[in-house]
Every structure is written in structure tokens, then in C-alpha cells.
Amino acid sequence: MAVKRIAVLTGGGDCPGLNPTIKGVVTRAADLGIEVLGLQNGWKSLVSDEPIYKPLSVDDVRPIIKLGGTILHTSRTNAYDKKRPEYLPNLVKNVEKLGLDAIVAIGGDDTLSVASRLTKGDGVERPVPCVGVPKTMDNDVFGTDQCFGFDTATTLAVEAVQRLRDTADSHNRVIVLEVFGRKAGWTALYTAVAADADYVLIPERNPADLEGLFAKLREVKKRRDYALVVVAEGADHPDLDEWANEIAQGLNGTRLGEMSVEIDSFGHPILKERRVGDWCAYRIKQELGWDTRTSVMAHLMRGGQPTLEDRILGARLGIAAADYAHQEKFGVMAALKGSEVVPFPLEELTDANGKSITRDVPPEWIEFADILMK
Ligand code: F6P
């Protein structure tokens, strides 16, 4: 069976580099005589009664390499959501209705886990052949050396620290910058090193070493009257819950409740709501008496034009994904290994229990940061 018509979708949190990838898929598919439909809002399009899509031509994608976000829109819809038994039958029906030979799914571990299961035929009448492209500003997808979105997001955070330095210096303060990154510390570590921050807290070093942080800030104080700390949203400490509940009580429980945070359809908590940056600032003030403020990058890291690196990486992976679809090489994602783009099996992104394996910051990268952040 020759592949004649494919669909492309973007799922999970958006990040700069998605549009370059879509451009890569569509322009390469045109060379290969493959028609491309753009599905709107990730898997949500296919699991709905009526799929929302638009045909994508080379003309449609010609100007999009420089655009942030995703022209296809996105959602965190889980096609395998147990609470939505209609999702999978709808998906199979829609794939047939649209005459799709394959789907290119651009997303993080959640979106790719759906692509993997569909390709294997898990829970569906007929397997749905998929090819994946890994993306995430968190840079934590297993099996690839780098994800697009990360470079742009981290570049923005570095710029933010540079701005915070001016105001921290003027006011003789400590400023804590909390960054997105989910359960991985890549964004925080790169930001802290590249912006010459004084300390970084990352989930790979949980529980957070508060004594280490205080000792470093005492030492900084002898040299200058301001300091900069970068905290990954996934950093944690046993004190954090207690602190959050104290605040909640002070506010009559209106702000954080019982530290309950919203859970998305893939079961991930929205970490930003834990306010680890505020907690860290509070502990610094309490321990050192140093005036401290918090800034939170959050979605400011996700918008804006992709950097050069993210444009090129996204476009390369998109081209490779179209090639894999054409070659009927399904159940793989286009991964970066060194400087090469290679196919990587999607089933290796999850463990035997179906849980995502993430690419955490390894000890050698932590050592790298330690060397530079003396
Ligand atoms: O996974 C990407 C990411 O930006 C994380 O860093 C962050 O925790 C999460 O998405 C935020 O998700 P949302 O945009 O749904 O609030």
C-alpha cells in the first residue's frame, strides 16, 4: 500500500518549533506525492464526532517557519482517556472517513504514547499507523538528544535573568526566578549557567538542598549585595506542602486549598500552582533576612518566534517524519542522535507499565553546572 494521504497534528503544550516542523512535513510530503491534512487541536480533532481539519498545501506553510505557537492549535486530549469510551471508536471512524494512511503526531511523551499505542492497535479495531516527532520546551523526551522549543524557551529565561539582575542589583535584593520544565531540570540548569545565576534548584536534586542554598547566598553577600536564584517548577522539599497550607489558611483556603492542584487528562499535576519559587523566596527571607522577590516565567517561555536552532531542528525532524511515513516506517519518531536524525521506536518511550520514561538531567550535566556556578 503506497502512502497517499497523511494527517499531521500537534498535541500537548505548544512550543516554538512546531510550525517549522509542520512546514517540514508538508513540503517533504509534497515532494513524495503525499497529500497532508492538518488536524486541529491535537488528538481532540480525531476523537470528536466530526474531525476538524484543513488540507495543507506548500503555499499554506511557506511563511510559517518563523512563527511561534502552532497553526494547527493544540490540546492535551488523551485518546485513551478511560472516562471517554467514545474516543477510540470515534478516532478509528474518523481515520477511515478521512482516508488517512498514516498520522504524523508532533508532541511530547503523552502525545507520542498515544501514537505508539495506536500503531500497535492497542484498544482499537484496526491499528492506526503513526510516526512521531518529539517536541517540548522541557527537553525531557527520552530517545532524542534535544527537543525543539527548549532553545527558544531557555534563551528567553536567560534574557529574563539578565533583566532581573539590574533590578536586583539596584534594590540590593535576592530575586528567585521560577521556570517551567515539568519534572526535569534542563531549563533551570541551562538558564542558571548561561545567565551566571548564583544557585539553581532542580528536581533531579530533590529534596532541595536549602542549607546549600543559604550557604551560597551568605558567601555571595560578602562579595555583592544582590543574588539570583533559578528554581525549576518541579523542585521539591518536604516543607513546601506545609508552607502552602499555612498560606491557604491565612487566605481562608481560597488560594491553594489543601495544596490540591489541577490534574490534566494524562494525570500530570499543573506544577506552577505549587509556587515553589515563592516558597524558596520565603525561606531565603526567613533564614537570611535578605529582601527577596519572585518572578515566574511560566508561559512567557513558550511564546515568541523560534530561535534559529529550533527552526532548523523542527524542520529537519518534520522532513524525516514525512520520509518515514512514505517508507511505511511506522511506530517510530524522528530523533536527534548527535547531529544525525534517526528513527527511534516509540514503544521505548514507556516502561513495562506504560509509564513514560523521561530524560532527566544526568549527573555529568549537574557536575557541569557545579563547576561553572562556583
Ligand atoms: O510540558 C510543557 C510545559 O510548558 C511544562 O513546562 C509546564 O509544566 C506545562 O507545560 C504547563 O502546561 P499548561 O500550559 O497546560 O499550563
Residues whose N, C-alpha, C, O or C-beta is under 5 A from the ligand:
A	BS01	F6P	G13 D138 F180 G181 R182 L271
